[in-house]
Amino acid sequence: MLVSLNDVAFWMDAIRDSENPYGVLESFWKGQLQSKVWLIDSLTQYASNEPQDVVIHGGWNGILASLLFNSNIPITHIDSIDIDPGCEPVASMINKQQEMDSRFHAHTRDMAAWQYKTIPSYVINTSTEHLTQEHYDLWLSRVPDTSLIILQSNDYTSLPEHIRCATDIDNFVKISKLTNVYFKDTLKLPLYNRFLIIGRK
């Protein structure tokens, strides 16, 4: 994947201008980047050739959105939702060019309360381990039926905020409750396994 130098410059601005530069740098850890590139590579085989809208839940600092814009997947617009208000200004800066082009918008919101004004082609949630099963079920119930859903989780139970880790890929499929699963796989990383599912309700 080739990343625009203009976007890289905005990444550096986001780190430099942040009140928590180390927190932004966490987004660029090797495992984080590997997981996101793996998601994009896997999604490519199911993606439309026509530009599509995307909603990313648990969008964090906006790195996945930026990588998607730099990928071969045609994108019309991305909404990035995160409950942490500190993420919105960082994600906006990291995707500043796309924001100026009206192709990106970061929101501070509880993902389960997100109101879909249009039906996105792709709904992505890479933070499912941070949700209780009840919260996840509520979030899933509000995802449009026709959207392609891309989910990630892990088995990294050492972090207290990881309250709903999966034990393996089949367990992740079970607790994710998608009716149609087109793709499932595991990425082995040094400290944990990352799980990926693509499917529909």
Backbone bond lengths (Angstrom), bond angles and torsions (degrees), N, CA, C in turn:
res aa  C-N    CA-C-N  psi(-1)  N-CA   C-N-CA  omega(-1)  CA-C   N-CA-C  phi
1 M - - - 1.461 - - 1.531 109.27 -
2 L 1.321 116.42 126.41 1.451 121.85 175.31 1.521 109.10 -95.90
3 V 1.327 116.53 126.96 1.454 121.95 -179.21 1.521 108.95 -103.83
4 S 1.315 116.26 133.21 1.456 121.75 179.09 1.527 111.14 -56.99
5 L 1.322 117.09 133.43 1.461 120.88 176.86 1.521 111.27 -61.98
6 N 1.321 116.75 -30.95 1.457 120.80 176.32 1.530 110.19 -62.60
7 D 1.337 116.48 -41.49 1.462 120.27 178.10 1.528 110.95 -68.03
8 V 1.320 117.56 -40.19 1.470 120.74 178.15 1.528 109.88 -59.84
9 A 1.326 117.17 -39.45 1.467 120.47 178.37 1.525 110.59 -61.82
10 F 1.322 117.15 -39.91 1.466 120.17 177.42 1.528 111.02 -68.61
11 W 1.338 117.39 -33.13 1.468 119.57 174.48 1.526 109.63 -58.81
12 M 1.328 116.27 -45.55 1.461 120.25 -179.32 1.536 110.77 -64.73
13 D 1.323 116.99 -38.64 1.472 120.40 176.23 1.517 110.91 -60.83
14 A 1.338 116.19 -40.54 1.468 120.30 -179.06 1.522 110.92 -63.64
15 I 1.329 116.72 -41.23 1.465 120.39 178.78 1.525 110.40 -66.71
16 R 1.314 116.29 -47.58 1.465 121.14 -176.15 1.534 111.80 -64.99
17 D 1.328 117.26 -39.04 1.463 120.83 -174.25 1.527 113.47 -86.34
18 S 1.329 117.25 -11.62 1.463 120.34 -175.13 1.526 111.92 -70.43
19 E 1.336 115.93 147.91 1.461 121.30 172.80 1.523 111.04 -73.08
20 N 1.332 116.36 -15.78 1.468 121.70 -179.88 1.527 108.56 -134.71
21 P 1.340 117.62 72.87 1.473 120.07 -176.71 1.526 113.52 -57.18
22 Y 1.338 117.49 -37.58 1.458 119.28 -179.71 1.531 110.56 -64.98
23 G 1.323 116.42 -37.77 1.464 119.86 177.88 1.517 111.81 -62.64
24 V 1.327 117.00 -35.76 1.471 120.40 176.88 1.529 109.80 -70.34
25 L 1.325 116.28 -40.38 1.469 120.12 -179.61 1.526 112.04 -62.17
26 E 1.348 117.54 -26.87 1.464 120.22 176.87 1.525 111.33 -58.25
27 S 1.329 116.22 -29.77 1.467 120.41 178.99 1.522 112.39 -64.45
28 F 1.335 115.77 -19.90 1.458 120.67 -175.77 1.525 112.34 -103.62
29 W 1.331 118.02 9.39 1.458 120.00 174.29 1.519 109.00 -58.15
30 K 1.323 115.00 148.48 1.467 120.65 -175.01 1.528 112.01 -54.57
31 G 1.342 117.73 -45.56 1.457 121.01 -179.34 1.521 112.36 -63.35
32 Q 1.334 116.47 -37.54 1.466 120.41 178.15 1.532 110.55 -63.91
33 L 1.327 116.35 -46.93 1.464 119.49 -179.42 1.524 111.73 -66.90
34 Q 1.339 116.72 -41.00 1.470 119.83 178.34 1.524 110.90 -59.86
35 S 1.329 116.66 -42.65 1.460 120.73 -178.77 1.515 111.65 -63.48
36 K 1.323 116.73 -38.50 1.463 120.88 -177.45 1.524 111.33 -74.59
37 V 1.325 116.82 -41.78 1.472 119.41 177.77 1.525 110.14 -65.59
38 W 1.328 117.40 -38.49 1.466 122.10 176.34 1.522 110.62 -60.31
39 L 1.337 116.84 -44.15 1.467 120.70 177.43 1.517 110.53 -59.02
40 I 1.329 116.55 -47.87 1.462 120.34 -177.79 1.523 111.11 -63.88
41 D 1.323 117.33 -43.98 1.465 120.60 178.66 1.524 110.90 -61.33
42 S 1.320 117.49 -39.18 1.466 121.34 -179.66 1.518 111.50 -71.42
43 L 1.325 116.78 -38.06 1.463 121.13 179.96 1.520 111.47 -68.18
44 T 1.315 117.13 -28.84 1.466 121.28 -174.80 1.530 112.20 -53.53
45 Q 1.345 117.08 -37.35 1.469 119.05 -177.25 1.527 113.20 -72.70
46 Y 1.339 117.25 -12.85 1.474 120.87 179.28 1.531 111.83 -111.14
47 A 1.323 116.95 -4.95 1.457 120.88 -174.34 1.522 111.78 -78.76
48 S 1.321 114.35 150.31 1.459 121.12 176.66 1.522 110.32 -73.86
49 N 1.326 115.52 155.71 1.464 120.36 174.18 1.525 111.93 -80.30
50 E 1.326 115.41 -10.77 1.463 121.06 179.00 1.530 109.57 -99.07
51 P 1.338 118.04 145.76 1.465 120.62 179.79 1.524 111.73 -58.36
52 Q 1.336 115.65 137.40 1.457 121.59 -174.66 1.536 110.83 -132.01
53 D 1.347 115.19 158.56 1.459 121.85 174.81 1.521 109.68 -84.64
54 V 1.342 115.97 147.18 1.461 122.63 -178.76 1.525 108.85 -132.73
55 V 1.328 116.07 140.74 1.465 121.30 169.35 1.527 107.07 -120.40
56 I 1.338 115.72 126.44 1.463 121.53 178.13 1.520 108.28 -110.85
57 H 1.323 116.47 118.68 1.463 121.56 176.69 1.522 108.92 -97.27
58 G 1.331 116.06 138.46 1.451 119.82 -171.34 1.516 109.26 69.01
59 G 1.338 115.79 41.48 1.465 121.45 -174.02 1.514 114.64 -68.90
60 W 1.326 117.08 -12.54 1.463 124.40 174.54 1.531 109.47 53.89
61 N 1.321 118.28 -125.20 1.463 121.57 -174.74 1.523 113.63 -91.96
62 G 1.325 117.21 9.33 1.456 120.65 171.70 1.515 116.51 85.66
63 I 1.331 117.43 12.54 1.462 119.75 -178.56 1.529 111.35 -68.17
64 L 1.337 117.41 -41.85 1.468 119.24 179.77 1.515 110.33 -60.60
65 A 1.325 116.97 -42.15 1.468 119.79 178.23 1.523 110.66 -59.92
66 S 1.322 116.39 -45.72 1.464 120.21 -179.34 1.528 111.61 -62.15
67 L 1.323 116.44 -41.83 1.464 119.67 178.33 1.526 111.40 -66.26
68 L 1.330 117.16 -37.32 1.467 120.19 176.60 1.528 111.02 -62.17
69 F 1.325 115.92 -42.34 1.466 119.03 178.22 1.526 111.45 -63.06
70 N 1.321 117.07 -27.90 1.460 121.28 -179.60 1.532 113.26 -93.03
71 S 1.329 116.54 1.53 1.459 121.18 -178.03 1.527 110.64 -90.16
72 N 1.333 115.91 -177.16 1.461 121.08 177.16 1.524 112.57 -87.57
73 I 1.339 117.19 2.22 1.460 120.84 177.73 1.528 108.75 -82.03
74 P 1.325 118.39 120.67 1.470 119.93 -179.06 1.540 110.80 -68.72
75 I 1.322 116.98 126.89 1.460 122.37 -176.18 1.525 109.88 -123.82
76 T 1.337 116.21 131.21 1.457 120.89 172.69 1.516 110.47 -86.04
77 H 1.343 115.27 -53.19 1.464 120.72 -174.59 1.517 109.09 -154.89
78 I 1.341 116.61 146.49 1.461 121.92 174.74 1.522 109.49 -125.70
79 D 1.333 116.18 128.36 1.461 123.13 166.66 1.517 107.23 -101.06
80 S 1.331 117.11 126.37 1.459 122.39 -179.99 1.524 108.54 -113.90
81 I 1.335 116.17 119.06 1.461 121.99 -173.98 1.516 110.21 -112.79
82 D 1.326 116.63 130.68 1.462 121.38 173.71 1.517 109.07 -147.60
83 I 1.321 116.86 143.18 1.462 121.59 -176.96 1.522 112.17 -77.05
84 D 1.328 117.60 -18.05 1.463 122.59 -179.39 1.526 109.52 -82.42
85 P 1.344 118.90 115.42 1.475 119.79 -178.22 1.521 113.78 -64.38
86 G 1.329 117.90 -20.39 1.453 120.17 177.74 1.512 113.37 -69.90
87 C 1.328 117.01 -17.62 1.469 120.46 -177.72 1.525 112.34 -78.89
88 E 1.313 117.54 -30.72 1.465 119.80 -173.15 1.527 113.45 -59.81
89 P 1.355 120.01 -50.57 1.470 117.98 -179.90 1.526 113.19 -66.02
90 V 1.329 117.35 -32.47 1.466 120.52 178.59 1.523 110.11 -68.16
91 A 1.339 116.46 -48.80 1.468 120.23 179.85 1.519 111.22 -61.64
92 S 1.326 116.61 -36.78 1.466 119.98 178.59 1.519 111.16 -64.67
93 M 1.339 117.29 -39.46 1.458 120.00 179.43 1.522 111.30 -72.00
94 I 1.339 117.03 -41.97 1.460 120.06 -179.55 1.525 111.40 -62.02
95 N 1.329 116.45 -31.42 1.469 121.86 178.34 1.529 110.88 -110.63
96 K 1.322 116.15 34.68 1.471 120.93 -172.52 1.524 112.67 -60.06
97 Q 1.338 117.68 -43.66 1.460 118.79 -179.27 1.515 111.01 -61.18
98 Q 1.341 117.04 -43.96 1.463 120.54 -179.69 1.531 110.73 -69.43
99 E 1.331 116.93 -33.70 1.465 119.65 176.02 1.527 110.24 -64.38
100 M 1.332 116.87 -43.00 1.466 120.41 178.17 1.523 111.46 -64.42
101 D 1.337 115.88 -28.30 1.471 120.87 178.26 1.528 112.16 -88.00
102 S 1.341 116.78 7.39 1.481 123.15 -179.79 1.524 112.19 62.11
103 R 1.345 115.99 33.56 1.458 120.85 179.64 1.531 112.01 -111.42
104 F 1.322 117.22 -4.02 1.464 121.03 -177.42 1.512 109.81 -143.00
105 H 1.354 114.06 141.81 1.466 119.84 175.64 1.517 108.30 -147.40
106 A 1.333 116.78 125.03 1.463 122.03 175.42 1.521 108.80 -95.70
107 H 1.334 115.74 140.51 1.465 121.70 -177.41 1.527 109.69 -130.53
108 T 1.318 116.49 141.64 1.458 121.44 171.06 1.522 107.36 -96.85
109 R 1.309 116.70 106.43 1.461 120.58 -173.05 1.523 110.34 -158.70
110 D 1.317 116.08 151.14 1.461 121.48 167.96 1.521 106.85 -72.21
111 M 1.326 117.13 123.55 1.464 119.69 -175.24 1.526 113.04 -57.90
112 A 1.331 117.34 -31.15 1.466 120.47 -178.77 1.521 111.89 -74.23
113 A 1.335 116.84 -11.92 1.462 120.90 179.20 1.531 111.88 -103.66
114 W 1.316 116.91 4.03 1.463 120.57 -177.54 1.518 110.83 -66.00
115 Q 1.326 116.12 131.07 1.456 122.21 178.61 1.524 109.79 -101.34
116 Y 1.314 116.72 117.73 1.460 121.54 -179.71 1.524 109.58 -80.66
117 K 1.340 116.34 111.83 1.466 120.16 177.54 1.523 110.95 -81.86
118 T 1.318 116.24 -28.60 1.457 122.72 173.42 1.522 107.34 -132.75
119 I 1.311 116.75 169.64 1.465 120.34 179.85 1.520 109.20 -96.57
120 P 1.341 117.99 110.40 1.461 119.84 179.51 1.519 111.05 -75.02
121 S 1.313 116.25 150.28 1.459 119.73 176.79 1.519 111.45 -70.27
122 Y 1.353 116.01 -36.78 1.461 121.00 -177.00 1.529 109.40 -126.27
123 V 1.318 115.62 128.81 1.465 122.04 173.01 1.518 106.80 -117.55
124 I 1.316 116.17 119.97 1.465 122.40 -174.40 1.524 109.68 -114.73
125 N 1.333 116.07 135.80 1.465 121.42 174.52 1.528 107.57 -137.93
126 T 1.318 115.89 106.59 1.461 120.41 -179.44 1.523 112.01 -102.57
127 S 1.342 116.99 11.40 1.468 121.30 -175.55 1.520 112.38 -122.78
128 T 1.324 116.73 30.42 1.466 118.81 -173.96 1.522 112.79 -66.01
129 E 1.342 117.78 -22.28 1.468 119.93 178.84 1.529 112.09 -71.37
130 H 1.331 116.90 -12.06 1.465 121.42 -179.82 1.533 112.15 -90.86
131 L 1.320 117.79 0.21 1.464 122.15 -175.01 1.521 111.35 -111.59
132 T 1.332 116.09 143.37 1.456 118.75 167.30 1.524 108.02 -67.95
133 Q 1.324 117.08 162.50 1.462 119.11 178.00 1.519 110.75 -61.88
134 E 1.318 117.36 -37.52 1.475 121.06 179.41 1.526 110.71 -63.76
135 H 1.320 116.28 -44.32 1.473 120.73 179.94 1.525 110.09 -65.64
136 Y 1.325 116.69 -41.70 1.458 120.63 177.80 1.533 110.51 -61.96
137 D 1.318 117.24 -45.97 1.459 120.96 -178.84 1.522 111.00 -59.68
138 L 1.342 116.52 -40.37 1.462 120.38 177.86 1.519 110.18 -64.87
139 W 1.338 116.65 -44.22 1.470 120.27 177.57 1.523 110.64 -58.43
140 L 1.338 117.31 -48.50 1.465 121.59 -177.45 1.524 111.22 -62.51
141 S 1.313 117.28 -37.22 1.471 120.76 -178.09 1.520 112.13 -62.11
142 R 1.317 117.21 -22.93 1.466 121.31 -177.08 1.527 112.99 -97.54
143 V 1.318 117.22 -5.46 1.467 120.08 176.86 1.525 108.80 -74.17
144 P 1.328 118.90 132.00 1.470 120.89 179.31 1.531 111.79 -56.38
145 D 1.310 116.11 142.16 1.465 121.67 -174.79 1.519 113.14 -61.85
146 T 1.334 117.78 -30.91 1.457 120.24 -174.21 1.525 113.46 -90.81
147 S 1.326 118.21 -6.08 1.464 120.53 -179.20 1.527 110.74 -73.79
148 L 1.317 116.12 140.45 1.459 121.13 171.33 1.525 107.48 -76.22
149 I 1.322 116.89 128.48 1.465 121.81 -174.19 1.524 109.30 -107.78
150 I 1.331 114.69 130.32 1.464 121.32 179.23 1.525 107.67 -120.07
151 L 1.324 117.12 120.89 1.462 122.16 -174.74 1.521 110.74 -123.69
152 Q 1.332 115.29 142.56 1.459 120.64 171.01 1.527 109.89 -130.56
153 S 1.327 115.22 149.58 1.456 122.73 172.99 1.522 107.24 -150.94
154 N 1.329 116.62 -171.27 1.458 120.46 179.25 1.522 109.84 -156.20
155 D 1.330 115.88 177.44 1.463 121.40 176.75 1.530 111.34 -112.18
156 Y 1.327 116.09 26.67 1.465 121.87 -176.71 1.525 109.53 -88.79
157 T 1.307 116.28 87.80 1.466 122.34 -173.53 1.524 113.24 -86.25
158 S 1.314 118.32 -0.92 1.468 121.08 -176.14 1.525 113.26 -72.00
159 L 1.326 117.39 -21.41 1.457 120.22 179.46 1.519 109.98 -89.46
160 P 1.338 118.35 129.37 1.470 120.64 -177.60 1.516 113.46 -62.30
161 E 1.352 117.30 -27.32 1.462 119.30 -179.83 1.529 112.59 -78.04
162 H 1.330 117.14 -7.81 1.465 120.90 174.75 1.528 108.62 -87.18
163 I 1.323 115.07 90.57 1.467 120.44 -170.96 1.527 113.15 -99.70
164 R 1.323 117.01 -4.84 1.471 120.24 -176.76 1.529 109.89 -145.50
165 C 1.313 116.14 55.58 1.464 120.15 177.62 1.530 110.24 -72.64
166 A 1.306 115.53 154.51 1.466 121.16 173.52 1.527 108.72 -96.61
167 T 1.301 116.38 151.28 1.467 120.25 179.31 1.523 111.71 -83.93
168 D 1.337 116.46 -30.65 1.463 122.11 177.12 1.523 107.59 -162.69
169 I 1.311 117.11 179.91 1.459 120.13 -174.53 1.527 112.15 -64.56
170 D 1.319 117.40 -37.26 1.467 118.98 -179.57 1.526 111.42 -69.12
171 N 1.322 116.40 -36.25 1.464 119.79 174.60 1.525 110.56 -64.57
172 F 1.337 116.20 -38.42 1.464 119.99 178.41 1.526 111.01 -64.55
173 V 1.320 117.04 -41.28 1.461 120.46 176.20 1.530 110.16 -59.52
174 K 1.317 116.54 -43.16 1.464 121.04 -177.60 1.523 111.89 -62.97
175 I 1.347 117.12 -49.14 1.462 119.35 -175.81 1.528 112.31 -77.87
176 S 1.334 117.34 -13.07 1.460 120.17 179.40 1.523 112.31 -81.48
177 K 1.329 117.27 -24.63 1.470 123.04 170.64 1.528 113.89 62.86
178 L 1.324 117.24 34.47 1.455 119.80 172.25 1.524 108.79 -85.36
179 T 1.321 116.69 136.56 1.466 121.02 -178.96 1.528 111.01 -73.29
180 N 1.339 115.26 -40.00 1.463 120.43 -178.19 1.524 109.65 -119.03
181 V 1.319 116.68 110.68 1.464 121.87 177.67 1.524 108.26 -106.80
182 Y 1.330 116.29 116.09 1.457 121.79 -178.22 1.522 112.15 -91.81
183 F 1.321 115.80 -26.06 1.467 120.26 -173.41 1.521 108.95 -149.34
184 K 1.320 116.11 137.15 1.464 120.63 172.71 1.522 107.86 -148.48
185 D 1.333 115.80 140.82 1.455 118.44 -177.17 1.531 109.22 -162.53
186 T 1.325 114.76 166.43 1.456 122.67 -179.84 1.524 109.55 -126.22
187 L 1.318 115.93 133.41 1.458 122.12 174.77 1.523 107.73 -108.80
188 K 1.307 116.25 117.84 1.459 120.84 -178.88 1.527 109.62 -85.06
189 L 1.323 115.83 118.62 1.452 122.49 177.64 1.529 108.83 -114.22
190 P 1.317 118.89 164.38 1.468 120.20 -174.13 1.532 114.79 -56.40
191 L 1.335 118.26 -38.76 1.465 120.72 -174.88 1.527 114.00 -101.96
192 Y 1.321 116.77 -16.08 1.458 119.16 -174.98 1.522 109.73 -164.38
193 N 1.334 115.22 171.68 1.461 122.19 173.17 1.524 108.66 -104.19
194 R 1.321 115.43 136.97 1.453 121.24 177.61 1.523 107.79 -105.78
195 F 1.329 116.86 134.69 1.456 122.30 -177.36 1.526 110.20 -112.12
196 L 1.325 115.19 144.25 1.473 120.97 -178.10 1.524 109.95 -136.79
197 I 1.325 114.94 132.32 1.470 122.65 176.17 1.524 108.63 -128.81
198 I 1.317 116.29 139.47 1.467 122.53 171.07 1.522 107.05 -126.77
199 G 1.327 116.67 128.62 1.466 119.29 -178.68 1.531 111.51 -175.80
200 R 1.322 114.31 -161.17 1.475 120.76 178.88 1.524 110.03 -139.04
201 K 1.321 115.27 161.86 1.455 120.90 178.70 1.527 110.92 -65.55
